[in-house]
Amino acid sequence: MEVPELILTFLVGGLGYGGLEILWRGHTHWTMLLLGGVCFTVIYALTVLTRLRLWETWFFSAAAVTGLEFLSGCVLNLYLGWNVWDYAGLPGNVLGQICPAYALGWLGLCVPSSFLALFLRRRFRRRKRGEG
């Protein structure tokens, strides 16, 4: 993956997730733009750089997003006390940072995200070949 592809992938993920969170919760936090960028870059890499079947990509992507959410939550919410999110009231939560309901939601978002990744990859390849 070349640098422009990496940068655009990160921006698409960050802005896309920030926008989605504004639609879902009515607000977002600047750290979610960063986390969204990292998460979509991981989804992109799993989708276009591995030989996984598409359904495997979705599950590994959802696991990665959930893991990144947990790590970020431990730093942002528990260590820094910023309270960006709190799943403590939801069943099955782990330290209030992740829960089964949202992990399932990430799986649902990984499906269209993987198709977006495939679309972007085709566009990058065409541009690299000079096809515009």
C-alpha positions in Angstrom: 0.0 0.0 0.0 1.5 3.3 -1.1 1.4 6.5 1.1 -1.4 8.3 -0.8 -3.6 5.2 -0.6 -2.9 4.9 3.1 -3.7 8.6 3.7 -6.9 8.5 1.8 -8.0 5.3 3.4 -7.4 6.8 6.9 -9.3 10.0 6.0 -12.2 8.1 4.5 -12.4 6.0 7.7 -12.0 8.9 10.1 -14.5 11.2 8.4 -16.9 8.3 7.6 -16.9 7.1 11.2 -17.2 10.6 12.6 -20.2 11.3 10.4 -21.8 8.0 11.3 -21.4 8.7 15.0 -22.9 12.1 14.6 -25.9 10.5 12.9 -26.1 7.8 15.6 -25.4 9.8 18.8 -25.7 13.4 17.7 -22.0 14.2 18.4 -18.5 12.8 18.2 -15.1 13.3 19.7 -12.0 14.1 17.8 -10.4 10.9 19.0 -13.1 9.0 17.2 -11.9 10.4 13.9 -8.5 9.0 14.6 -9.9 5.6 15.8 -12.2 5.5 12.7 -9.3 6.1 10.5 -7.2 3.4 12.0 -10.1 0.9 12.0 -10.9 1.5 8.4 -7.3 1.2 7.4 -7.2 -2.2 9.2 -10.4 -3.3 7.4 -8.9 -2.1 4.1 -5.7 -4.0 4.6 -7.6 -7.2 5.6 -9.9 -6.9 2.6 -7.4 -6.1 -0.1 -4.1 -7.4 1.1 -5.0 -10.8 2.4 -6.3 -14.0 0.8 -9.1 -14.3 3.3 -12.6 -15.1 2.1 -14.9 -12.2 2.4 -16.9 -13.5 5.4 -13.6 -14.2 7.1 -12.5 -10.6 6.5 -15.7 -9.4 8.1 -15.1 -11.4 11.3 -11.4 -10.6 11.6 -12.2 -6.9 10.9 -14.9 -6.9 13.6 -12.5 -8.5 16.0 -9.9 -5.9 15.2 -12.3 -3.0 15.6 -13.5 -4.4 18.9 -10.0 -4.8 20.1 -9.0 -1.3 19.0 -12.1 0.1 20.7 -11.2 -1.7 23.9 -7.6 -0.5 23.9 -8.7 3.1 23.0 -11.3 3.0 25.7 -8.9 1.9 28.3 -6.6 4.8 27.5 -9.2 7.5 26.7 -11.9 6.7 29.2 -10.3 4.7 32.1 -6.8 6.2 32.2 -7.4 9.8 30.9 -10.9 10.0 32.2 -12.3 11.7 29.1 -15.5 9.6 29.1 -15.9 9.5 25.4 -18.2 6.5 25.7 -19.4 4.2 28.5 -21.0 0.8 27.9 -21.1 0.0 31.6 -24.9 -0.2 31.6 -25.0 -2.7 28.7 -25.1 -6.5 29.2 -21.8 -8.4 28.9 -19.6 -5.3 28.9 -15.9 -5.5 29.7 -14.9 -2.6 31.9 -17.6 -0.5 30.2 -15.4 -0.2 27.1 -16.8 -3.0 24.8 -19.9 -5.1 24.8 -21.4 -7.8 22.7 -24.1 -5.5 21.2 -21.6 -3.1 19.8 -19.2 -5.9 18.7 -22.1 -7.2 16.6 -22.7 -3.7 15.3 -19.1 -3.5 14.3 -19.5 -6.8 12.4 -22.5 -5.2 10.6 -20.5 -2.2 9.7 -17.5 -4.3 8.5 -19.6 -5.7 5.7 -20.2 -2.5 3.8 -16.8 -1.2 4.8 -15.1 -4.2 3.1 -17.1 -3.4 -0.1 -16.0 0.2 0.1 -12.4 -1.0 0.5 -12.7 -3.1 -2.6 -14.1 -0.1 -4.5 -11.3 2.2 -3.3 -8.7 -0.4 -4.2 -10.0 -0.6 -7.8 -9.9 3.2 -8.1 -6.3 3.3 -6.8 -5.3 0.6 -9.3 -7.0 2.4 -12.2 -5.4 5.7 -11.3 -2.0 4.1 -11.0 -2.4 2.6 -14.5 -3.3 6.0 -15.8 -6.9 5.1 -16.5 -8.2 8.0 -14.3 
